[in-house]
Amino acid sequence: MENAVAIPAGIVIAAVSAWITVQLSLRRFRAEKWWEMKVEAYRRVIEALHDATKYPEAHFDAVVGGYKISDEGKKELRLIARKSSVEILRATETGGLLLSSRALCRLRKYQVERMEVEHSGGDIASQYDLHLGAINACLNDLIDIARRDLKIDG
């Protein structure tokens, strides 16, 4: 009689344990996948900001150094700048799913700073320097934000 009760109870306990284990595993898998997607989103925007430094940096160096950038060099720099600008804009507009609200606010602030630099007037070297400063400040802030959001020790 004891076996008649013990066997079904054991089966129920095993089934419940298996179900709980599967649910916990699925939850962990989903959390890891979301984390990986967030890492990729931050990586893309951080790389885009890094690439965005190339244009103003090269032009600032050329102005200050008194040399000209070749037409081919200018074309390559414009292409890099355009790609990075598109990626930053994409992250700003569609990053709400993966990027933190702090990251999105910082990217929007950078967009405003960039527009202010473009309309600031002044000599060209100052504009390049201000633009480079705005990019680097955003890049540094975004790295810190990403570390906190992704819980990466620094």
ChimeraX attribute file (.defattr): number of C-alpha atoms within 10 A of each C-alpha:
attribute: neighborCount
match mode: 1-to-1
recipient: residues
	/A:1	5
	/A:2	6
	/A:3	8
	/A:4	8
	/A:5	9
	/A:6	11
	/A:7	11
	/A:8	11
	/A:9	12
	/A:10	11
	/A:11	11
	/A:12	12
	/A:13	12
	/A:14	12
	/A:15	12
	/A:16	12
	/A:17	12
	/A:18	12
	/A:19	12
	/A:20	12
	/A:21	12
	/A:22	12
	/A:23	12
	/A:24	12
	/A:25	12
	/A:26	12
	/A:27	12
	/A:28	12
	/A:29	12
	/A:30	12
	/A:31	12
	/A:32	12
	/A:33	12
	/A:34	13
	/A:35	16
	/A:36	13
	/A:37	15
	/A:38	20
	/A:39	17
	/A:40	13
	/A:41	17
	/A:42	25
	/A:43	14
	/A:44	16
	/A:45	25
	/A:46	21
	/A:47	14
	/A:48	23
	/A:49	23
	/A:50	15
	/A:51	18
	/A:52	26
	/A:53	22
	/A:54	17
	/A:55	21
	/A:56	22
	/A:57	17
	/A:58	17
	/A:59	20
	/A:60	20
	/A:61	16
	/A:62	14
	/A:63	15
	/A:64	10
	/A:65	9
	/A:66	8
	/A:67	10
	/A:68	13
	/A:69	14
	/A:70	9
	/A:71	9
	/A:72	9
	/A:73	13
	/A:74	15
	/A:75	12
	/A:76	13
	/A:77	21
	/A:78	15
	/A:79	13
	/A:80	18
	/A:81	20
	/A:82	16
	/A:83	15
	/A:84	23
	/A:85	18
	/A:86	13
	/A:87	19
	/A:88	24
	/A:89	17
	/A:90	12
	/A:91	23
	/A:92	20
	/A:93	12
	/A:94	12
	/A:95	19
	/A:96	12
	/A:97	11
	/A:98	18
	/A:99	22
	/A:100	18
	/A:101	14
	/A:102	14
	/A:103	24
	/A:104	19
	/A:105	12
	/A:106	19
	/A:107	24
	/A:108	18
	/A:109	14
	/A:110	21
	/A:111	19
	/A:112	13
	/A:113	18
	/A:114	19
	/A:115	12
	/A:116	14
	/A:117	19
	/A:118	15
	/A:119	10
	/A:120	12
	/A:121	10
	/A:122	10
	/A:123	8
	/A:124	14
	/A:125	17
	/A:126	14
	/A:127	20
	/A:128	22
	/A:129	17
	/A:130	19
	/A:131	25
	/A:132	21
	/A:133	17
	/A:134	19
	/A:135	23
	/A:136	17
	/A:137	13
	/A:138	23
	/A:139	23
	/A:140	13
	/A:141	16
	/A:142	21
	/A:143	16
	/A:144	15
	/A:145	19
	/A:146	22
	/A:147	15
	/A:148	13
	/A:149	18
	/A:150	16
	/A:151	10
	/A:152	9
	/A:153	6
	/A:154	6
